[in-house]
Amino acid sequence: MSAPAIAVRDLNVRFGTSVAVDNASFSVAGGESFGLVGESGSGKTTVLRVLSGLLRDWQGEAQVAGHDLRQERPRGLARIAQLVFQDPYASLHPLHTVDRVLGEAAAIHSLDRPNQRIDDVLRAVGLGPEFRFRFPHQLSGGQRQRVAIARALILEPTILLLDEPTSALDVSVQAEILNLLRRLRAERGLTLLLVTHNLAVVANLCERLAVMRRGRIVETMDAARLRQAESEQAYTRQLIAASRGYDRANAAEIAFDA
Amino acid sequence: MSRPLLAVEDLHVRFALPTRNVHAVRGVGFSMGREKLGIVGESGSGKSLTGRAIIGQVAKPGVVAASRLEFDGIDLRSLDKAGRRALTGRRIGMIMQDPKFSLNPVMTVGEQIAEAYRVHNRAGAAEAKKRTLEMLAAVRIREPERVWGLYPHEVSGGMGQRVMIAMMLIPEPDLLIADEPTSALDVTVQTQVLAIIDDLVTQRGMGLIFISHDLNLVASFCDRVLVMYGGRIVETCRASELDRAQHPYTRGLLAALPRIDAPPGDLPVLRRDPAWLGEL
């Protein structure tokens, strides 16, 4: 069996005195789609920042495609794993055209045929060449998120790290982006690590998931068990119940942490 | 039949911008009693502006027009500023999406809630404080005395939203407009906050307009649902029957929603029909 695409063992991250990630361990196989689920402050985004090299101060072991993140320079990592952020309104430079956003990534990494690559990657995310010279304000939210995905894909990574990629989008646009991610994954054999608070999105896109709470991984489970609402952990069951909609009886079971 | 708590007919909101005119709400009409009415739609559907038009909070250059806008028999269109002020807060309250932007950052949360009480009731500071502490307890804040002295940046999102609810409910309004009151909150906190609103609405016999983009939530929380698209109401139905909705837009939205119990696979993408924007 080949090495996992992502392996995290006993990962600890502290910000001052607060513990953001507390002994987290999980691994994602090559080509797998893995969900990292939790509420705000659970540490899920912090894990993603470690894996993308944005955060350098941590303890434990973390490997991406066999490269030890304690030694690897972030630049080399960028060719392997790319990050897509939550808010396409904030993650694209407002004064840069789509062409410049994509061209810059190609230039930094000295890619050959940048022109051809920009056209190809735009087509891959379902935007025609007519979008190439537009500014972000000339695009809808869904189109912006497609550009953000194109920017990640132009370096031809094998791993996509997705931080709440559809949370800022309307339901109908969310469906388009989820379908796009599924297609790109199949076409390119991508490994996906999806960080989200939305269990339904995980059920739609992932095979396995880990549930985080207060920096710890509470449970790692198959998405099939999520769909059956079979969980060993009370916290996961609460999350599942709350995601299904409002239920007065259910509310009584959740204790306030105030 | 008794007169409705709120009656709206042919409501329009228009913005005359330097480059173009935007007609954001186009002839919305509905009436409601003391019930939980949900308004759902995607961004730009006009759902928030409908709520703001009712409470008279459409910012310039927005212009509100309606052939009828009546709250408990009072014609809201004819009210002057003083008349509006007497009604807003006292009888119609509004909860906004994000407590971070709705609370005064340089006042403690206790003082803010007490101020809301004293504006609408002739009461001394001591009585206002007593009522505020009761209200904080009613929205299930465990240590009201401690929370009274906290500033907004010292409270969590869920607690901030409960503070907002306490502030809006302390004048005991007849109609509460809640615009995405739980969208900034985690799902478990969301359930708790909704339970508080639910109980208070039921106990006090308030009317509630619940504005949200979340179809599942509205279907499970409200009594009745209005679906908005392009500034119009395209469909009205009982919340419990939302899954049997007729309009292609509503059906498309429901189909596009990923479900936690559904197998993985492509989601049907909503095809927008320009006819939905046409005259009804």
Interface residues (C-beta under 8 A of the other chain):
Chain A: E39 S40 G141 D170 V171 S172 Q174 A175 E176 L178 N179 R182 H197 N198 L199 A200 V201 A203 N204 L205 C206 A223 L226 R227 Q228 A229 Q238 L239 I240 A242 S243 R244 G245 Y246 D247 R248 N250 A251 A252 I254 F256 A258
Chain B: E42 S43 R140 I141 R142 E143 S156 G157 G158 M159 D186 V187 T188 V189 Q190 T191 Q192 L194 A195 D198 H213 L215 N216 L217 A219 S220 F221 G252 L253 A256 L257 P258 R259 I260 D261 A262 P263 P264 G265 D266 L267 P268 V269 L270
